[in-house]
């Protein structure tokens, strides 16, 4: 007997019929002699509908009330699934975030999990119940409902699996695994049988939408094996796990892209200590994530600072930086939203030379100009004009022979 945590996303529970299909899959796992904890998202589109309702009520809704509203989508799906399972003759109990209890900090709309009280779900499991938990939500120490941000149900599932010491966590979604690149833009994309936590983390941070980044971080910290599988087929998925020696044989495991980036250049900045902090601290204070940063060589005690931020934050950045640039004596601020970040990822980069030059040569062969470069131990990212995104992905996929490996 194993303890298995299964997470089903919004497309998997989009209507009653699909929830019944999920119930049938859960029953198969239960009948195989396993204890099962199920984590659900809201129905596809429901959270967006609730957000629109909130915004129609107020341009700037109070975040406490906003979280209380948008968390109701998961309440619907977990109770419906529990009802269906009970009707099928299987004891099932639903738990909302505060009932489970998933304790978070007070950061509404982007809360982080502090701890999980496993007493109630463990009691239910001991009685033979299937536990059905609401993803995406928790409760702070004052009893206020909080939400974990977009993709938060993945984080809920992995955190619950870690707290319960589950044998593994299955993430069921509308794709059947992790691919070498997005199969929607390149038909040569190949499904990976397994991938390391580090590679998945880099892919998630670089734009891959398969798993939420925070969920991968937790899986890595607590060494929770995670299977990414389709909820619509019985095909084998991709195992996200610890690195082994075989994984280093492959130089590059995947190519990903992120269109949701914008480039900002602060022109003619005084080149002296403290200036960078003056620029980036106000952005950090507003939880704006700065990704790639380049500082040009100093000329006459002045330099240019270029960096990328999520495209959705560009207007907020503009308001903040116009004030700061005036204070520090910068000449101008330039904004460019017509960019994309294209990245290659692979643990094999640690032991193979010449990966960067191969990437740059492949892009140059197609006349794709590189605007910015960023590297880590297992990732190289290039900013290019957005019109070249798909071409860059295909070129790099071919350059590293990802269609034929595995």
Buried (B, 14 or more C-beta within 10 A) or exposed (E): EEBBBBBBBBBBBBEEEBBBBBBEBBBEBBEEEBBBBBBBBBBBEBBEEBBEEBEEEEEEBEBBBBBBBBBBBBBBBBBBBBBBBBEEEBEBBBBBBBBBBBBBBEBBBBBBBEEBEBEBBBEBBEEEBBBBBBBBBBBBEEEBBBBBBEBBBBBBBBBBBBBBEBBBBBBBBEBBBBBBBBBEBBEEBBBBEBBBBBBBBBBBBBBBBBBBBBBBBBBBEEEBBBBBBBBBEEEEBBBBBEBEEEBBEBBBBBBBBBBBBBBBBBBBBBBEEEBBEBBBEBBEEEEBEBBBBBBBEEEEEBBBBBBBBBBEBBEBBBEBBEEBBEEBEBEEBEBBEEBBBBBBBBBBBEEBEEBBEBBBEBBEEEEBEBBBBBEBEBBBBBBBBBEBBBBBBBBBBBBBEBBEBE
